[in-house]
Amino acid sequence: AKELINSGTPFEAFIIDSKLPDGSGFELAAWIRDEKELVAPIALVSEMDFDHASLKLLKDKLQIACFIRKPLSRE
C-alpha cells in the first residue's frame, strides 16, 4: 500500500482495511497523516466493534472520516 501511495498518484480518498496483508491499516492511516501529511479523507473498514471513546480517538488522531463495519454487503 505504501508503495502505491509513494508512486505519486493523487488520491481523492483512502479506503483502508484495518487488517492489510502487509500490515495494520491503523499504522497505514497514521503513516498517511504523520509522515506523508496527506489530507484526503480516510474510511476505515473493520470487523471490530469500537466503543465511543475509541472512535473519538481514531477520528481525532488519524482524522478518520468514516468507519465501515465488515462484512460489507451491497445493501
PDB file as gemmi writes it, atoms N, CA and C in Angstrom:
CRYST1    1.000    1.000    1.000  90.00  90.00  90.00 P 1                      
ATOM      1  N   ALA A   1       0.827  -1.195   0.000  1.00  0.00           N  
ATOM      2  CA  ALA A   1       0.000   0.000   0.000  1.00  0.00           C  
ATOM      3  C   ALA A   1       0.872   1.260   0.000  1.00  0.00           C  
ATOM      4  N   LYS A   2       1.931   1.218   0.803  1.00  0.00           N  
ATOM      5  CA  LYS A   2       2.823   2.385   0.850  1.00  0.00           C  
ATOM      6  C   LYS A   2       3.493   2.627  -0.495  1.00  0.00           C  
ATOM      7  N   GLU A   3       3.845   1.542  -1.177  1.00  0.00           N  
ATOM      8  CA  GLU A   3       4.469   1.659  -2.494  1.00  0.00           C  
ATOM      9  C   GLU A   3       3.536   2.359  -3.475  1.00  0.00           C  
ATOM     10  N   LEU A   4       2.272   2.007  -3.443  1.00  0.00           N  
ATOM     11  CA  LEU A   4       1.289   2.629  -4.331  1.00  0.00           C  
ATOM     12  C   LEU A   4       1.119   4.113  -3.988  1.00  0.00           C  
ATOM     13  N   ILE A   5       1.043   4.411  -2.702  1.00  0.00           N  
ATOM     14  CA  ILE A   5       0.896   5.809  -2.275  1.00  0.00           C  
ATOM     15  C   ILE A   5       2.134   6.609  -2.654  1.00  0.00           C  
ATOM     16  N   ASN A   6       3.311   6.017  -2.501  1.00  0.00           N  
ATOM     17  CA  ASN A   6       4.560   6.708  -2.846  1.00  0.00           C  
ATOM     18  C   ASN A   6       4.755   6.881  -4.343  1.00  0.00           C  
ATOM     19  N   SER A   7       3.940   6.221  -5.165  1.00  0.00           N  
ATOM     20  CA  SER A   7       4.098   6.310  -6.620  1.00  0.00           C  
ATOM     21  C   SER A   7       3.785   7.698  -7.159  1.00  0.00           C  
ATOM     22  N   GLY A   8       3.164   8.522  -6.331  1.00  0.00           N  
ATOM     23  CA  GLY A   8       2.864   9.877  -6.769  1.00  0.00           C  
ATOM     24  C   GLY A   8       1.470  10.042  -7.344  1.00  0.00           C  
ATOM     25  N   THR A   9       0.723   8.960  -7.443  1.00  0.00           N  
ATOM     26  CA  THR A   9      -0.649   9.041  -7.925  1.00  0.00           C  
ATOM     27  C   THR A   9      -1.475   9.858  -6.939  1.00  0.00           C  
ATOM     28  N   PRO A  10      -2.195  10.873  -7.396  1.00  0.00           N  
ATOM     29  CA  PRO A  10      -3.034  11.636  -6.453  1.00  0.00           C  
ATOM     30  C   PRO A  10      -4.272  10.827  -6.041  1.00  0.00           C  
ATOM     31  N   PHE A  11      -4.590  10.859  -4.784  1.00  0.00           N  
ATOM     32  CA  PHE A  11      -5.754  10.150  -4.261  1.00  0.00           C  
ATOM     33  C   PHE A  11      -6.768  11.152  -3.729  1.00  0.00           C  
ATOM     34  N   GLU A  12      -8.042  10.941  -4.057  1.00  0.00           N  
ATOM     35  CA  GLU A  12      -9.106  11.796  -3.542  1.00  0.00           C  
ATOM     36  C   GLU A  12      -9.592  11.304  -2.186  1.00  0.00           C  
ATOM     37  N   ALA A  13      -9.402  10.009  -1.908  1.00  0.00           N  
ATOM     38  CA  ALA A  13      -9.794   9.408  -0.631  1.00  0.00           C  
ATOM     39  C   ALA A  13      -9.064   8.083  -0.482  1.00  0.00           C  
ATOM     40  N   PHE A  14      -9.010   7.594   0.760  1.00  0.00           N  
ATOM     41  CA  PHE A  14      -8.419   6.295   1.054  1.00  0.00           C  
ATOM     42  C   PHE A  14      -9.472   5.438   1.737  1.00  0.00           C  
ATOM     43  N   ILE A  15      -9.635   4.202   1.290  1.00  0.00           N  
ATOM     44  CA  ILE A  15     -10.482   3.220   1.970  1.00  0.00           C  
ATOM     45  C   ILE A  15      -9.520   2.133   2.427  1.00  0.00           C  
ATOM     46  N   ILE A  16      -9.331   2.033   3.733  1.00  0.00           N  
ATOM     47  CA  ILE A  16      -8.297   1.175   4.298  1.00  0.00           C  
ATOM     48  C   ILE A  16      -8.925   0.096   5.172  1.00  0.00           C  
ATOM     49  N   ASP A  17      -8.589  -1.137   4.889  1.00  0.00           N  
ATOM     50  CA  ASP A  17      -8.989  -2.246   5.743  1.00  0.00           C  
ATOM     51  C   ASP A  17      -8.075  -2.235   6.971  1.00  0.00           C  
ATOM     52  N   SER A  18      -8.639  -2.471   8.149  1.00  0.00           N  
ATOM     53  CA  SER A  18      -7.813  -2.436   9.360  1.00  0.00           C  
ATOM     54  C   SER A  18      -6.793  -3.565   9.390  1.00  0.00           C  
ATOM     55  N   LYS A  19      -7.042  -4.655   8.650  1.00  0.00           N  
ATOM     56  CA  LYS A  19      -6.102  -5.776   8.576  1.00  0.00           C  
ATOM     57  C   LYS A  19      -5.666  -5.963   7.134  1.00  0.00           C  
ATOM     58  N   LEU A  20      -4.529  -5.373   6.790  1.00  0.00           N  
ATOM     59  CA  LEU A  20      -3.988  -5.481   5.440  1.00  0.00           C  
ATOM     60  C   LEU A  20      -3.020  -6.656   5.352  1.00  0.00           C  
ATOM     61  N   PRO A  21      -2.833  -7.226   4.163  1.00  0.00           N  
ATOM     62  CA  PRO A  21      -1.876  -8.327   4.014  1.00  0.00           C  
ATOM     63  C   PRO A  21      -0.447  -7.926   4.404  1.00  0.00           C  
ATOM     64  N   ASP A  22      -0.116  -6.648   4.220  1.00  0.00           N  
ATOM     65  CA  ASP A  22       1.257  -6.199   4.505  1.00  0.00           C  
ATOM     66  C   ASP A  22       1.360  -5.341   5.754  1.00  0.00           C  
ATOM     67  N   GLY A  23       0.367  -5.415   6.653  1.00  0.00           N  
ATOM     68  CA  GLY A  23       0.462  -4.664   7.903  1.00  0.00           C  
ATOM     69  C   GLY A  23      -0.881  -4.159   8.388  1.00  0.00           C  
ATOM     70  N   SER A  24      -0.829  -3.377   9.414  1.00  0.00           N  
ATOM     71  CA  SER A  24      -2.023  -2.835  10.052  1.00  0.00           C  
ATOM     72  C   SER A  24      -2.549  -1.616   9.300  1.00  0.00           C  
ATOM     73  N   GLY A  25      -3.848  -1.597   9.087  1.00  0.00           N  
ATOM     74  CA  GLY A  25      -4.472  -0.432   8.467  1.00  0.00           C  
ATOM     75  C   GLY A  25      -4.379   0.805   9.341  1.00  0.00           C  
ATOM     76  N   PHE A  26      -4.347   0.588  10.663  1.00  0.00           N  
ATOM     77  CA  PHE A  26      -4.198   1.717  11.590  1.00  0.00           C  
ATOM     78  C   PHE A  26      -2.821   2.367  11.411  1.00  0.00           C  
ATOM     79  N   GLU A  27      -1.800   1.527  11.265  1.00  0.00           N  
ATOM     80  CA  GLU A  27      -0.448   2.050  11.038  1.00  0.00           C  
ATOM     81  C   GLU A  27      -0.360   2.778   9.704  1.00  0.00           C  
ATOM     82  N   LEU A  28      -1.031   2.241   8.688  1.00  0.00           N  
ATOM     83  CA  LEU A  28      -1.024   2.893   7.377  1.00  0.00           C  
ATOM     84  C   LEU A  28      -1.715   4.254   7.466  1.00  0.00           C  
ATOM     85  N   ALA A  29      -2.834   4.325   8.157  1.00  0.00           N  
ATOM     86  CA  ALA A  29      -3.533   5.608   8.318  1.00  0.00           C  
ATOM     87  C   ALA A  29      -2.645   6.614   9.049  1.00  0.00           C  
ATOM     88  N   ALA A  30      -1.957   6.169  10.092  1.00  0.00           N  
ATOM     89  CA  ALA A  30      -1.050   7.065  10.825  1.00  0.00           C  
ATOM     90  C   ALA A  30       0.085   7.539   9.921  1.00  0.00           C  
ATOM     91  N   TRP A  31       0.624   6.633   9.110  1.00  0.00           N  
ATOM     92  CA  TRP A  31       1.694   6.984   8.178  1.00  0.00           C  
ATOM     93  C   TRP A  31       1.214   8.015   7.160  1.00  0.00           C  
ATOM     94  N   ILE A  32      -0.004   7.825   6.644  1.00  0.00           N  
ATOM     95  CA  ILE A  32      -0.575   8.773   5.672  1.00  0.00           C  
ATOM     96  C   ILE A  32      -0.669  10.165   6.291  1.00  0.00           C  
ATOM     97  N   ARG A  33      -1.094  10.233   7.535  1.00  0.00           N  
ATOM     98  CA  ARG A  33      -1.280  11.533   8.198  1.00  0.00           C  
ATOM     99  C   ARG A  33       0.038  12.124   8.697  1.00  0.00           C  
ATOM    100  N   ASP A  34       0.844  11.329   9.392  1.00  0.00           N  
ATOM    101  CA  ASP A  34       2.034  11.857  10.060  1.00  0.00           C  
ATOM    102  C   ASP A  34       3.232  12.018   9.130  1.00  0.00           C  
ATOM    103  N   GLU A  35       3.516  10.998   8.341  1.00  0.00           N  
ATOM    104  CA  GLU A  35       4.724  11.033   7.524  1.00  0.00           C  
ATOM    105  C   GLU A  35       4.492  11.640   6.149  1.00  0.00           C  
ATOM    106  N   LYS A  36       3.389  11.256   5.512  1.00  0.00           N  
ATOM    107  CA  LYS A  36       3.106  11.767   4.172  1.00  0.00           C  
ATOM    108  C   LYS A  36       2.355  13.097   4.223  1.00  0.00           C  
ATOM    109  N   GLU A  37       1.712  13.354   5.361  1.00  0.00           N  
ATOM    110  CA  GLU A  37       0.943  14.589   5.564  1.00  0.00           C  
ATOM    111  C   GLU A  37      -0.125  14.789   4.485  1.00  0.00           C  
ATOM    112  N   LEU A  38      -0.755  13.678   4.077  1.00  0.00           N  
ATOM    113  CA  LEU A  38      -1.836  13.739   3.102  1.00  0.00           C  
ATOM    114  C   LEU A  38      -3.143  14.038   3.828  1.00  0.00           C  
ATOM    115  N   VAL A  39      -4.004  14.820   3.215  1.00  0.00           N  
ATOM    116  CA  VAL A  39      -5.242  15.245   3.880  1.00  0.00           C  
ATOM    117  C   VAL A  39      -6.509  14.639   3.276  1.00  0.00           C  
ATOM    118  N   ALA A  40      -6.356  13.759   2.296  1.00  0.00           N  
ATOM    119  CA  ALA A  40      -7.540  13.125   1.698  1.00  0.00           C  
ATOM    120  C   ALA A  40      -8.300  12.361   2.786  1.00  0.00           C  
ATOM    121  N   PRO A  41      -9.623  12.299   2.682  1.00  0.00           N  
ATOM    122  CA  PRO A  41     -10.411  11.574   3.684  1.00  0.00           C  
ATOM    123  C   PRO A  41     -10.032  10.092   3.735  1.00  0.00           C  
ATOM    124  N   ILE A  42     -10.109   9.534   4.944  1.00  0.00           N  
ATOM    125  CA  ILE A  42      -9.846   8.110   5.145  1.00  0.00           C  
ATOM    126  C   ILE A  42     -11.106   7.454   5.672  1.00  0.00           C  
ATOM    127  N   ALA A  43     -11.509   6.349   5.023  1.00  0.00           N  
ATOM    128  CA  ALA A  43     -12.568   5.484   5.542  1.00  0.00           C  
ATOM    129  C   ALA A  43     -11.880   4.216   6.022  1.00  0.00           C  
ATOM    130  N   LEU A  44     -12.189   3.783   7.240  1.00  0.00           N  
ATOM    131  CA  LEU A  44     -11.587   2.594   7.812  1.00  0.00           C  
ATOM    132  C   LEU A  44     -12.600   1.464   7.833  1.00  0.00           C  
ATOM    133  N   VAL A  45     -12.235   0.335   7.222  1.00  0.00           N  
ATOM    134  CA  VAL A  45     -13.097  -0.848   7.179  1.00  0.00           C  
ATOM    135  C   VAL A  45     -12.582  -1.824   8.232  1.00  0.00           C  
ATOM    136  N   SER A  46     -13.484  -2.284   9.111  1.00  0.00           N  
ATOM    137  CA  SER A  46     -13.047  -3.168  10.186  1.00  0.00           C  
ATOM    138  C   SER A  46     -14.163  -4.104  10.615  1.00  0.00           C  
ATOM    139  N   GLU A  47     -13.765  -5.275  11.099  1.00  0.00           N  
ATOM    140  CA  GLU A  47     -14.736  -6.202  11.674  1.00  0.00           C  
ATOM    141  C   GLU A  47     -14.877  -5.977  13.172  1.00  0.00           C  
ATOM    142  N   MET A  48     -14.060  -5.097  13.730  1.00  0.00           N  
ATOM    143  CA  MET A  48     -14.082  -4.823  15.167  1.00  0.00           C  
ATOM    144  C   MET A  48     -15.195  -3.842  15.519  1.00  0.00           C  
ATOM    145  N   ASP A  49     -15.712  -3.999  16.711  1.00  0.00           N  
ATOM    146  CA  ASP A  49     -16.638  -3.015  17.262  1.00  0.00           C  
ATOM    147  C   ASP A  49     -15.828  -2.032  18.086  1.00  0.00           C  
ATOM    148  N   PHE A  50     -16.039  -0.765  17.878  1.00  0.00           N  
ATOM    149  CA  PHE A  50     -15.332   0.256  18.627  1.00  0.00           C  
ATOM    150  C   PHE A  50     -16.294   0.940  19.585  1.00  0.00           C  
ATOM    151  N   ASP A  51     -15.823   1.215  20.797  1.00  0.00           N  
ATOM    152  CA  ASP A  51     -16.643   1.998  21.711  1.00  0.00           C  
ATOM    153  C   ASP A  51     -16.508   3.474  21.334  1.00  0.00           C  
ATOM    154  N   HIS A  52     -17.346   4.299  21.936  1.00  0.00           N  
ATOM    155  CA  HIS A  52     -17.388   5.725  21.578  1.00  0.00           C  
ATOM    156  C   HIS A  52     -16.030   6.402  21.791  1.00  0.00           C  
ATOM    157  N   ALA A  53     -15.357   6.090  22.892  1.00  0.00           N  
ATOM    158  CA  ALA A  53     -14.065   6.721  23.190  1.00  0.00           C  
ATOM    159  C   ALA A  53     -13.012   6.344  22.144  1.00  0.00           C  
ATOM    160  N   SER A  54     -13.012   5.083  21.716  1.00  0.00           N  
ATOM    161  CA  SER A  54     -12.051   4.640  20.701  1.00  0.00           C  
ATOM    162  C   SER A  54     -12.321   5.310  19.356  1.00  0.00           C  
ATOM    163  N   LEU A  55     -13.601   5.409  18.990  1.00  0.00           N  
ATOM    164  CA  LEU A  55     -13.953   6.076  17.732  1.00  0.00           C  
ATOM    165  C   LEU A  55     -13.519   7.532  17.756  1.00  0.00           C  
ATOM    166  N   LYS A  56     -13.729   8.200  18.876  1.00  0.00           N  
ATOM    167  CA  LYS A  56     -13.341   9.611  19.000  1.00  0.00           C  
ATOM    168  C   LYS A  56     -11.828   9.767  18.882  1.00  0.00           C  
ATOM    169  N   LEU A  57     -11.090   8.871  19.526  1.00  0.00           N  
ATOM    170  CA  LEU A  57      -9.634   8.921  19.457  1.00  0.00           C  
ATOM    171  C   LEU A  57      -9.142   8.719  18.024  1.00  0.00           C  
ATOM    172  N   LEU A  58      -9.689   7.718  17.338  1.00  0.00           N  
ATOM    173  CA  LEU A  58      -9.299   7.467  15.948  1.00  0.00           C  
ATOM    174  C   LEU A  58      -9.677   8.647  15.047  1.00  0.00           C  
ATOM    175  N   LYS A  59     -10.837   9.208  15.288  1.00  0.00           N  
ATOM    176  CA  LYS A  59     -11.286  10.341  14.474  1.00  0.00           C  
ATOM    177  C   LYS A  59     -10.393  11.562  14.718  1.00  0.00           C  
ATOM    178  N   ASP A  60     -10.073  11.824  15.981  1.00  0.00           N  
ATOM    179  CA  ASP A  60      -9.263  12.999  16.313  1.00  0.00           C  
ATOM    180  C   ASP A  60      -7.805  12.826  15.900  1.00  0.00           C  
ATOM    181  N   LYS A  61      -7.209  11.667  16.210  1.00  0.00           N  
ATOM    182  CA  LYS A  61      -5.777  11.467  15.946  1.00  0.00           C  
ATOM    183  C   LYS A  61      -5.488  11.202  14.479  1.00  0.00           C  
ATOM    184  N   LEU A  62      -6.253  10.303  13.871  1.00  0.00           N  
ATOM    185  CA  LEU A  62      -5.978   9.912  12.490  1.00  0.00           C  
ATOM    186  C   LEU A  62      -6.899  10.579  11.480  1.00  0.00           C  
ATOM    187  N   GLN A  63      -7.818  11.376  11.960  1.00  0.00           N  
ATOM    188  CA  GLN A  63      -8.774  12.078  11.102  1.00  0.00           C  
ATOM    189  C   GLN A  63      -9.528  11.102  10.210  1.00  0.00           C  
ATOM    190  N   ILE A  64      -9.989   9.989  10.818  1.00  0.00           N  
ATOM    191  CA  ILE A  64     -10.793   9.019  10.095  1.00  0.00           C  
ATOM    192  C   ILE A  64     -12.162   9.649   9.828  1.00  0.00           C  
ATOM    193  N   ALA A  65     -12.558   9.713   8.575  1.00  0.00           N  
ATOM    194  CA  ALA A  65     -13.814  10.371   8.210  1.00  0.00           C  
ATOM    195  C   ALA A  65     -15.015   9.440   8.320  1.00  0.00           C  
ATOM    196  N   CYS A  66     -14.770   8.127   8.142  1.00  0.00           N  
ATOM    197  CA  CYS A  66     -15.879   7.183   8.082  1.00  0.00           C  
ATOM    198  C   CYS A  66     -15.406   5.818   8.572  1.00  0.00           C  
ATOM    199  N   PHE A  67     -16.244   5.160   9.366  1.00  0.00           N  
ATOM    200  CA  PHE A  67     -15.967   3.802   9.817  1.00  0.00           C  
ATOM    201  C   PHE A  67     -16.976   2.867   9.158  1.00  0.00           C  
ATOM    202  N   ILE A  68     -16.478   1.831   8.500  1.00  0.00           N  
ATOM    203  CA  ILE A  68     -17.325   0.878   7.792  1.00  0.00           C  
ATOM    204  C   ILE A  68     -17.144  -0.483   8.436  1.00  0.00           C  
ATOM    205  N   ARG A  69     -18.253  -1.082   8.805  1.00  0.00           N  
ATOM    206  CA  ARG A  69     -18.217  -2.369   9.524  1.00  0.00           C  
ATOM    207  C   ARG A  69     -18.258  -3.513   8.528  1.00  0.00           C  
ATOM    208  N   LYS A  70     -17.399  -4.543   8.741  1.00  0.00           N  
ATOM    209  CA  LYS A  70     -17.463  -5.770   7.953  1.00  0.00           C  
ATOM    210  C   LYS A  70     -18.497  -6.673   8.563  1.00  0.00           C  
ATOM    211  N   PRO A  71     -19.088  -7.569   7.853  1.00  0.00           N  
ATOM    212  CA  PRO A  71     -18.919  -7.784   6.419  1.00  0.00           C  
ATOM    213  C   PRO A  71     -19.661  -6.723   5.620  1.00  0.00           C  
ATOM    214  N   LEU A  72     -19.126  -6.403   4.490  1.00  0.00           N  
ATOM    215  CA  LEU A  72     -19.757  -5.434   3.591  1.00  0.00           C  
ATOM    216  C   LEU A  72     -20.806  -6.154   2.762  1.00  0.00           C  
ATOM    217  N   SER A  73     -21.853  -5.453   2.446  1.00  0.00           N  
ATOM    218  CA  SER A  73     -22.858  -6.008   1.544  1.00  0.00           C  
ATOM    219  C   SER A  73     -23.343  -4.898   0.621  1.00  0.00           C  
ATOM    220  N   ARG A  74     -23.977  -5.267  -0.434  1.00  0.00           N  
ATOM    221  CA  ARG A  74     -24.479  -4.271  -1.382  1.00  0.00           C  
ATOM    222  C   ARG A  74     -25.538  -3.382  -0.751  1.00  0.00           C  
ATOM    223  N   GLU A  75     -26.275  -3.907   0.209  1.00  0.00           N  
ATOM    224  CA  GLU A  75     -27.296  -3.115   0.872  1.00  0.00           C  
ATOM    225  C   GLU A  75     -26.657  -2.047   1.730  1.00  0.00           C  
TER     226      GLU A  75                                                      
END                                                                             
